[in-house]
């Protein structure tokens, strides 16, 4: 069983792509932001951003427990030892901060990212912050710092269908494409 992070700046397509990948591969998807809220895996609230502050130690423990008992919570659901043998795709802008075997970072040009975030009802301050973070490669840099270039795949979603992106993500998960970092550059946005 492998734990794989599907990460990226909010609005890059993680949720849509994760569902398509789940259909293509025998892989379970954990929508981490939902789990943080529902299982109360947070240590407080960031009032300025109106968001929860995830407790990453609690998240790791929750994922470990979930994997040892099976996704449905029944001990022995998939394996005699009580664990699950299915790969798990952990989808969130935070998933690269966890202990994972592979990290897939979705990227999107900030000019395309901004309208997506507006459609979701994000504030202009949040939109500006996320667009700048995307142009500065913030999540990619964090992923490489934590996991190294041999465990990170950078995939551009700009002007691509979710199906095409999901195909690339599936190829990264299956090991059909080599890790790749530094193939996307949005610095001109700044």
C-alpha positions as CSV (number, residue, x, y, z in Angstrom):
1,X,0.0,0.0,0.0
2,X,1.3,3.4,-0.9
3,X,0.2,6.8,0.2
4,X,0.3,9.4,-2.6
5,X,-0.2,13.1,-2.3
6,X,-2.1,15.0,-4.9
7,X,-1.5,18.6,-4.0
8,X,-1.4,22.1,-5.5
9,X,-2.6,25.6,-5.0
10,X,-6.4,25.8,-4.4
11,X,-8.2,25.8,-7.8
12,X,-5.7,23.8,-9.7
13,X,-8.1,20.9,-10.2
14,X,-7.2,18.4,-7.4
15,X,-10.7,17.3,-6.5
16,X,-11.9,16.8,-10.0
17,X,-8.8,15.0,-11.1
18,X,-8.7,12.8,-8.0
19,X,-12.2,11.5,-8.8
20,X,-11.2,10.7,-12.4
21,X,-8.1,8.9,-11.2
22,X,-10.1,6.9,-8.7
23,X,-12.3,5.7,-11.6
24,X,-9.2,4.8,-13.7
25,X,-7.1,3.1,-11.1
26,X,-8.0,0.9,-8.1
27,X,-7.1,3.7,-5.7
28,X,-8.9,5.2,-2.8
29,X,-9.2,9.0,-2.5
30,X,-9.1,10.8,0.8
31,X,-10.3,14.4,0.5
32,X,-8.1,15.7,3.3
33,X,-9.8,19.1,3.8
34,X,-13.1,17.3,4.4
35,X,-11.5,14.9,6.8
36,X,-9.8,17.7,8.7
37,X,-13.1,19.4,9.2
38,X,-15.2,16.3,9.9
39,X,-12.8,14.5,12.2
40,X,-11.8,17.8,13.9
41,X,-8.1,17.4,13.0
42,X,-7.3,21.1,13.5
43,X,-5.8,23.2,16.3
44,X,-7.7,26.4,15.7
45,X,-9.0,28.8,13.1
46,X,-7.1,31.4,11.1
47,X,-9.5,34.4,11.4
48,X,-7.8,36.4,8.7
49,X,-8.2,33.6,6.1
50,X,-11.4,32.2,7.6
51,X,-10.0,28.7,7.6
52,X,-9.1,25.9,9.9
53,X,-5.4,25.4,11.0
54,X,-4.7,21.7,10.4
55,X,-2.9,19.7,13.1
56,X,-0.6,17.7,10.8
57,X,0.4,15.3,13.6
58,X,-3.3,14.5,14.2
59,X,-3.8,14.1,10.5
60,X,-0.9,11.6,10.2
61,X,-2.3,9.7,13.2
62,X,-5.8,9.7,11.6
63,X,-4.4,8.4,8.3
64,X,-2.3,5.7,10.0
65,X,-5.4,4.5,12.0
66,X,-7.6,4.6,9.0
67,X,-5.1,2.5,7.0
68,X,-4.6,0.0,9.8
69,X,-8.3,-0.6,10.2
70,X,-9.4,-0.2,6.6
71,X,-11.3,2.7,5.1
72,X,-14.6,1.7,6.4
73,X,-13.3,1.4,9.9
74,X,-13.7,-2.4,10.1
75,X,-10.6,-4.1,11.3
76,X,-9.5,-6.6,8.7
77,X,-11.5,-5.1,5.9
78,X,-9.0,-6.0,3.2
79,X,-6.1,-7.9,4.7
80,X,-5.7,-10.6,7.3
81,X,-3.5,-8.2,9.4
82,X,-6.3,-5.7,9.6
83,X,-4.9,-3.2,7.1
84,X,-5.7,-2.2,3.6
85,X,-3.7,-3.1,0.6
86,X,-5.1,-0.4,-1.7
87,X,-3.1,2.7,-2.6
88,X,-4.5,5.9,-1.1
89,X,-4.5,9.2,-2.9
90,X,-4.5,12.0,-0.4
91,X,-6.0,15.1,-2.1
92,X,-5.3,18.5,-0.5
93,X,-3.2,21.6,-0.8
94,X,-1.6,20.3,2.5
95,X,-1.0,16.6,1.5
96,X,2.6,17.2,0.4
97,X,3.4,18.1,4.1
98,X,2.6,14.5,5.1
99,X,4.6,11.3,5.0
100,X,3.9,10.0,1.5
101,X,5.7,7.9,-1.1
102,X,5.0,10.2,-4.1
103,X,3.9,13.8,-4.5
104,X,2.0,15.0,-7.6
105,X,1.8,18.8,-7.7
106,X,-0.9,20.2,-10.0
107,X,0.0,23.6,-11.4
108,X,-2.2,26.2,-13.2
109,X,-1.3,29.6,-14.6
110,X,-2.4,32.3,-12.1
111,X,-4.5,34.1,-14.8
112,X,-6.5,30.9,-15.2
113,X,-6.5,30.2,-11.5
114,X,-8.1,33.5,-10.5
115,X,-11.5,33.0,-12.2
116,X,-11.8,29.5,-10.8
117,X,-11.3,30.8,-7.3
118,X,-13.8,33.6,-7.9
119,X,-16.4,31.0,-9.0
120,X,-15.8,29.3,-5.7
121,X,-16.6,32.5,-3.8
122,X,-13.1,33.2,-2.6
123,X,-12.3,36.7,-1.4
124,X,-10.1,38.9,-3.6
125,X,-7.4,38.8,-0.9
126,X,-7.4,35.0,-1.0
127,X,-7.4,35.0,-4.8
128,X,-4.4,37.3,-4.9
129,X,-2.5,35.3,-2.3
130,X,-3.1,32.0,-4.1
131,X,-2.2,33.4,-7.5
132,X,1.1,34.8,-6.1
133,X,1.8,31.5,-4.4
134,X,1.3,29.7,-7.6
135,X,3.6,32.0,-9.5
136,X,6.3,31.6,-6.9
137,X,6.1,27.7,-6.9
138,X,5.4,27.7,-3.2
139,X,3.8,24.2,-3.0
140,X,6.2,22.7,-5.5
141,X,9.2,24.1,-3.4
142,X,7.7,22.7,-0.2
143,X,7.2,19.3,-1.8
144,X,10.7,19.1,-3.2
145,X,12.2,20.3,0.1
146,X,10.4,17.6,2.1
147,X,10.4,14.7,-0.4
148,X,13.2,15.4,-2.9
149,X,13.1,15.6,-6.7
150,X,13.0,11.8,-7.1
151,X,9.5,11.6,-5.5
152,X,7.8,14.7,-7.1
153,X,5.8,15.0,-10.3
154,X,4.8,18.5,-11.5
155,X,1.8,18.5,-13.9
156,X,0.5,21.7,-15.6
157,X,-3.3,21.8,-15.8
158,X,-3.5,25.1,-17.7
159,X,-5.7,24.8,-20.8
160,X,-6.0,21.0,-20.4
161,X,-9.0,18.9,-19.8
162,X,-9.4,17.2,-16.5
163,X,-9.3,13.8,-18.3
164,X,-5.9,14.6,-19.8
165,X,-4.5,15.7,-16.5
166,X,-6.0,12.6,-14.8
167,X,-4.2,10.5,-17.4
168,X,-0.9,12.1,-16.4
169,X,-1.6,11.7,-12.7
170,X,-2.4,8.0,-13.3
171,X,0.9,7.6,-15.2
172,X,2.8,9.2,-12.3
173,X,1.1,6.9,-9.8
174,X,1.8,3.8,-11.9
175,X,5.4,4.8,-12.5
176,X,4.9,5.2,-16.2
177,X,6.5,8.6,-16.3
178,X,9.7,9.8,-14.5
179,X,9.5,12.3,-11.7
180,X,9.7,15.9,-13.1
181,X,10.3,19.2,-11.3
182,X,10.9,22.6,-12.8
183,X,8.9,22.1,-16.0
184,X,6.3,24.8,-15.2
185,X,7.2,28.5,-14.9
186,X,4.7,31.2,-14.1
187,X,7.2,33.8,-12.8
188,X,6.2,36.2,-15.6
189,X,2.9,36.7,-13.8
190,X,4.7,38.6,-11.1
